[in-house]
Each structure stands twice: as structure tokens, then as C-alpha cells.
Amino acid sequence: MKIEILGTGCSKCKTLIQLAQETVNELGISAEIVKVYNIDEIMKYDVMMTPALAIDKEIKSSGRIPSKDEIKQFEIPIWR
């Protein structure tokens, strides 16, 4: 599984990276967490506001920081 955090490096982006890592650790799953800074790459996702979180190329959250509980509720079959 690949989790991408899309954003230019603001404090909200850094917080989302940390939350994603903590969530992965709590769930005991293996995931690659990647930070995407390049605006051209971010635009490929049609994201209007950052930070955004994508799991396996699908945007799950954009323009805000979801809680760990929200992240755990994203529809990810491997997590269930």
C-alpha cells in the first residue's frame, strides 16, 4: 500500500505525515508513506487544497487534517 501526502511542506502537511505514520503503526500494517511536494504531481490529482492524503492513488482527504480515527475509517480492504 502506498500513502501519499500531497502538499508544499507546511505545518499541516507535516502533521498529516505524522498522523498517517501513527495510524499505520497502530493498525500494524505495512505501508509506504511518501511526501509529494511537486505542484505538477499534486495537480495530477485535481486537488484544490492541501494537505491531501491519497491511498493507492485515490484521494481520501483534501484541504484539512483528518483525525487518526477518520483515517482508520477510510475504505481500505486490507485494513479490515
C-alpha positions in Angstrom: 0.0 0.0 0.0 1.2 3.5 -0.8 0.1 6.5 1.1 0.9 9.9 -0.4 0.7 13.2 1.5 0.3 16.0 -1.0 1.4 19.5 -0.1 4.1 22.0 -0.3 5.6 21.3 3.2 3.5 23.5 5.5 3.0 22.6 9.1 -0.4 20.9 8.3 1.4 18.7 5.8 3.9 17.7 8.4 1.1 16.9 10.9 -0.7 14.8 8.4 2.5 12.8 7.6 2.9 12.1 11.4 -0.8 11.1 11.7 -0.6 8.8 8.8 2.5 7.1 10.2 1.0 6.7 13.6 -2.2 5.2 12.1 -0.2 2.7 10.1 1.8 1.8 13.2 -1.4 1.4 15.3 -3.0 -0.8 12.7 0.1 -2.9 12.4 0.1 -2.8 8.6 2.9 -2.2 6.1 2.6 0.9 4.0 5.0 3.2 2.1 4.4 6.8 3.1 5.5 9.3 0.5 5.5 13.1 0.7 4.7 14.8 -2.7 5.9 18.3 -2.8 5.9 18.9 -6.6 3.0 21.0 -7.6 2.8 19.4 -11.0 2.4 16.0 -9.4 -0.2 17.4 -6.9 -2.2 18.9 -9.8 -2.5 15.4 -11.4 -4.8 14.5 -8.5 -7.1 17.5 -9.2 -6.6 18.6 -5.6 -7.6 22.3 -5.0 -6.5 22.5 -1.4 -3.7 20.8 0.6 -2.8 18.9 2.6 -4.3 15.9 0.8 -4.0 12.3 1.6 -4.1 9.6 -1.2 -4.1 5.9 -0.7 -3.0 3.9 -3.7 -3.6 6.9 -6.0 -7.1 7.6 -4.6 -7.7 10.9 -2.8 -9.2 10.2 0.7 -9.0 13.7 2.2 -8.2 17.2 0.9 -7.9 20.6 2.4 -7.9 19.5 6.0 -6.2 17.2 8.5 -8.3 14.1 9.2 -8.1 12.6 12.6 -6.5 9.2 13.1 -9.9 7.7 13.7 -11.1 9.2 10.3 -8.0 7.8 8.6 -8.8 4.3 10.1 -12.3 4.6 8.6 -11.2 5.1 5.0 -12.4 2.3 2.9 -9.3 0.2 2.6 -10.0 -3.5 2.3 -6.6 -4.6 3.7 -7.3 -2.7 6.9 -10.4 -4.7 7.6 
